[in-house]
Amino acid sequence: MNKLPLTKKQIIEFFKKQKTIIVKPEWVDLKNSQGRFLFEDLKSKVDIPPFNNSAVDGYALLKKDINKKNLYYYNRRIAAGDKLNIKIKSGEAVRVFTGAKMPSNSSTIIMQENTSINGDRIEILKTPSFGENYRIKGEDIKKNQKILSRGSKINKQNINLIAASGIRKIKVFKKIKIGFFTSGNELRKPTSNLKNSEINNSNFFALNSLLDQKFISKKYFGNLKDNLKIVKSNLLRASNNNDIIITAGGASVGDEDHLIKALSNIGNIFFWRAAIKPGRPIAVGKINSCYVICLPGNPVSVQLLYAMLINPLVEKLSGGNFKLPNSSKIIASFCMKKKTQRMEWLRIIKKTINNQDMALKYPKQGSGMISSVSYSDGILEIDENVSEIKRGDIFDFYDFETLF
């Protein structure tokens, strides 16, 4: 076990080295595949487009007639889906519609906006270039061409491509099984009737929501009481039927925080504690073949650590690629001195001023300040080697709209 807190970069390198733990595939209908990871490369079963076709509504012309004639006759048409095999005659223009199969001896379409119709005659108002508005068979995707690689996630961006490639069933990794716990004697189901030192168990709802993904089969195993024997028995029980266990709370150094001791007694701890604020008391280990991820109890730490680091790990273990969240650049509109040498995730409000994205610091930054996630737009990532933020400094910004 690493004794010193790991930096974000060190944690990422460790996570990248982990291997997929789901090795069995299953077949699913394409309509039910969104959010799943491909078990094998996908190849197109057809050419896209499958035949030469028109990119616009207009008129097909012969190459030899272009630039020689301005007036054509027409009495034939081809609509999308027609099975006609037409050859154009010299001096003829054939009416074609978007997506319609091209006449076999034509590769030029003049847009209907550039023509004038008079009875059965078409006048060319703007001479087209040869090959204009013409889509060639297979110019987008060739038959048997690889369209997606093993580990790709099926999403709204690529499911259209799969369908256009003639694929209705795909082989995906089976769903990863994740069991999760919350921890603490003080936790209660949401109520307005809290007594003494009780608090509402918001971490259950945070984790339940974060784990609500198509490639995950999740199960809540309850709230761990602050008792070493109970913690050990529950972790062992959950590890028998799950690929990953995630806990929230109980991973600190207090007398009533038993997770780390329990995990070290019945399994292995790879690392404990991170040089990240908020999110210091995080641990990752294993019980036999089951990964155990112990998140802090503070709600903000749970949400940010999961979104920034744990979700990429879970996707990789599930058969996907290790992919960190996307960021953009933003300008700090405030000054601040850091109190620690840890990397910090500051919650900020994004404002556009004079066409520049500016970061305004949310006033409540504590790891227990749940409102800082609900009422801000994202996080500003401040590297551990930065000791002071000055107005005008540029940092990486992670937008909550894409992070969660």
N, C-alpha and C positions, 0 to 999 in steps of 0.2 A: 504494500500500500504506500502511495506517495504521502510523505509526511508534510510537505510544503503545499500550500494552496496552488492549484494549477491555474494558469492564465487561460483565457478564452482560446488562444491559438493552440495551446497544449491539449486542451480538451478536444478541440476539433481534430487534431492529428490523431489522438487516441481513438476517437469515434470512427474516423475514416478507415482505420485498420481492422475494424470489426467486420466479420463476415456475415452474410445472409444466414439466418437461422431457419427460415422457411424453405424447405427443399422440394415440397410436393406441389404439383399444379392441379388445377381444376379447370374444366371448360365452362364458360359462361356465354350467354347470349350477349351480343353487342349492346343491346338496349339496357342490359343490367351491368355493364362493365365499367361505367364511369367511376373513377377513383381507385381502380385496381391497377396492379403492376403486371406488366407483360412477363410471362415466363420464358418466352423465346422471341427471337426476331420475327417481325411480321414482313411478309413480302406481298406485293400487290398481285392479285389474280387476273387483273385486266390492265390494258392500256388506259391512261387517263389523258385526254378524252379517248374513248374507244373507237372513234372514227373522225375523219376530217369534218369540221363543222364551222358554222358561221358564228362570229363573236357578236354580231349585231343584227337588227332587222334591216334588210336592204336588198340589193340585187347582185347576183353573181354574174361576172363578165369573163369573156375569154381574154387571155393574155394578149393575143395578136390584135384585138379590137381596141385595147386601151390606147389612148392618145391619137387614135385614128378616126373614132366616131364620137359624136355627141348625141346621136339619136338612135334609140334601140326600140325594137318591138318586144312585147312580152305577152304571153298567155299561159305561162306555166308557173307553178308555185310549189315550194317544199316547206312544210311545217315541221316543227320538232316532233319526232316520233314516226314520221312518215317513212315507209320502207321503199321509197322510190329510188331507182338508179337512173339518174338523168345525165345526159350529155348535152351541153350547150351548143347551139349552132351559131355560126358567124352572124353577127348583127343582132343576136338575141340577148336579152337580159332575163334571167330567171329569178322570180321573187323568192327570197329565202328569209326565214325567221331565225332569231337567236337560238342556237343549239341545234338547228336543222342540219342534216347531212348535206355536205356540199356536192354539187354536180361533179362527176368523176374527172372532168377535164378543165376544172376551174379552181383557181386558188386566190381569187380577188373578189372582195365584196365592196360595193359602194353603199354607204349609209343612205337610208331613205331620205334623211334630211338634206342630202346633197343632190336631190333629183326633183324633177317636176314631171307630173303625170298628165298626159292628155290622151284620153281614150286608151288604146292599146300601145301607146308610144311613151317611152321614157326619155326625158332629156337630161343629160349629165350637166349639172351646174358647177361641179368641182371634180376634176379628174383625179381618180384614186391612184395611189402607187401600187405597183405589182405586189401581191401578197397581203394587201391591207385587209384587216378585220377577218383574218383566216386562221383558224386554230387547227394545228396538225395533230393527227393521231399520235398519242403517246408523248406529246411535247411537254406535258407536266410530269407524268409518271409512266415509266415503261413497265410492261408486264414482267413479273418476277423481280422487280426492283425492290430493295429493302426500303420500307417506309418508316419503320420504328424499330428501335433496338430493345433487346431484353432489358427489363428494369424500368422502361418508360412507363409513366403513369397515364392512364386513359383519362382525358379531360375534354372540356368543351372545345379546346383548340384543335385536337387531333381526331376526335371521334368521327367527324365528317370525312376525313381522309380515309379512315379505315372502311367506312361504309362505301365510299366511292370506289374503293379497291376491290369490292366484291366479297368482303368478309363479313359473315354473320355470326360466327362463333369464334371466340379467341381463348387461348390458354393463358391463364393468369396464375400468380402465386396464391395459394390459399390464404385466408385471412389470418393475421397474427393474433394470438390470444393474449390479451392484457388484463390482468387483475389489478385493481387499485384499492388503496386504503386511505383514509384520513387518520389523523392521530391526535389524541388529547382528551383528557377527562372533562375538559371545560366545554367541549363542543356539543351543540344542540341543533336539532332540526330548526329551520327558520321560524322564529316566533318573536312576538313583541313582548312576551312575558319572561324576559331573562332575569335570573336571580343570582345574587352574589357575583361570582367571577365567570359566569357562563357567557359564551359568545356563540353567535350563529355560525354554523358550519358552511361557510361559503366555498371552501376548497372542494367539497364534494361536487358542487355545481360547476366550478371552474374545470376540474379534471373531467367530469362527465361530458362537458361540452367539448373540451379540447380533444378527447378521445373519440368523439362522434364522427368517425371517418369510415369510408366504405371498405377500406382494407383492414379494418380492426374489428375484432370480436371482443367486446369489453365486458367486464363483470366487476361490480362493486362488492368488496368483501367486508365492508363495514368500517367502523371507527375503532382503531386500536387504543385500548386503555393503557395508561402509563404503568405497565407491569412487564418486567423482562420476560417472565415465563409465558405470559399471554402473547407478547409480541413474537417470540420465537416460534411458538406453536402455530400461530396464524400465518407467519411467513412460510414455514415449511409446508403447511397445508395448501396454500395458494401456489407455491412453486411447483407442485406436482402436476398441475393441469394447465399451466400457463407458460408462455414464452417470455413474458416480461411482467414484473411486478413494479408498480409505481406507488410510492407513498408520499403524502404531504404532511409535514410536521414530524417532530421527534428526532430530527437528525442533527441537533445541535449538541452542546456540551453540558447541558443542565443535568441535575440529578435525576430528573424524571424523563429524560430523553434516552430511550433504550434501544433505538433502531441500530445505531452503529455497533454497539456491543453485541446485540443479537445477531446481526449480519456477520460479524467477525467470528462468532462462535459456531454458526451453522453453515457458513459459506466463505466467500472471499471478497475483500474490498479492493477494487482497483485504485480508486482515489477517493479522498474525502476532503472537501472544502475547495472553493474556487476563489481566485483573486478577482471577483466580480461583485459589484454593488448595484442593486440588491441581488443576493443569491449566493452568499458565501457558504452556508452549510449545506452543500449538495454532496451526495455520495453515490458512486456507481460500483456495483459488484455483481456477484453471481451466487446463487444457491444451486449447485449441480449445473445443469445446462440453462437455468432460468436467470435472465438478467434481473437485477434489482436496482431501481433508480429511486433514491431517497431525496425528495425535494424539501426545501425549507417549509416551515408552517406559514410564513407570511404570504398572504394572498398575491401580492404584486410579484414576489419572487417566483411563485408557482407559475403564474401566467407568462412572465418574461423568459424564464429559463426554459420552459417547455417550448415556447414558440421559437426562440432563438437557437436552441441547441438540441433539446431532447427530440423534438419532432423530426429533424433531419436524421438523427440516429435511428429512431423508430422506423422511418421509411426505408433506411438502408437495411436494417435487420429484417424487414418485411419483404425484401427482394427488389426494392427501388434503388435509386441512386442517391448518394449523399449530397444534398443540395441545400445550401444555406439560404436564408431569406434574402430577397433583393433589397438593395438600399439605393438611395439617391443622395445627392449633396445638398446641404442646406447651410445657411449663414446664421451664426449665433447673433442674437440681438441683445445679449446680456453679458455681463462680466461675472466671473465666479472663480474662487480658489477651491481646489479640491482638498478635502480633508484626509483622504487616504491615497495610497499608491495603487489602489485597485482600479481596474477598468470600471467605468460607471455608465449606467443606462439612465439618462435623465429623461423624464417625461416632459414633452414640450407641446406647445400649441403652434401650429403652422399658420403663418400669415404671408400673403403675397403683397409686397410693398415695392412699388416702382418696378414691377415685373420680375422681382427677385423673391425667392422663397426664403422667409426668415423664421427663425426658431425663437419662440417666446417661452421662457422657463415656467412650467406649471409650479405654483407656489408651494404645493405639498409634495415632498419627494420621499418621505419615509416608506420603507418596504411594507408597512401595514396600512398605508394610505390608499385604500381601494379606489377612491375617487380619482386618483392620479391616472389610472388606466381608463376609467369610464369617461372622464371629462377632457382628456388630452387627445392629440392626434397621432402620436407615435413617440419613438424614443430617439434621443441623440446619443450616439456611442462615443464616449470619451476614452481614448486609450490610456493604459496605466502610466505611460511615460509623459503624459500631459499633466502638468501641475496647476495650470491656470488657464481659464477661458477668457478670451478678450472679445469684445464686440467686433464683429467682422470675421472672426475665425470660421473656417469651413469644416464641417464634420459630416459623417455618415448619418443619414436619417432613415429609420425604419417605420413605415406607415402602418398603423394598426389595421387599416382596411385590407391590407395584403398579408399582414403578419398573422392574424387570427382567422 
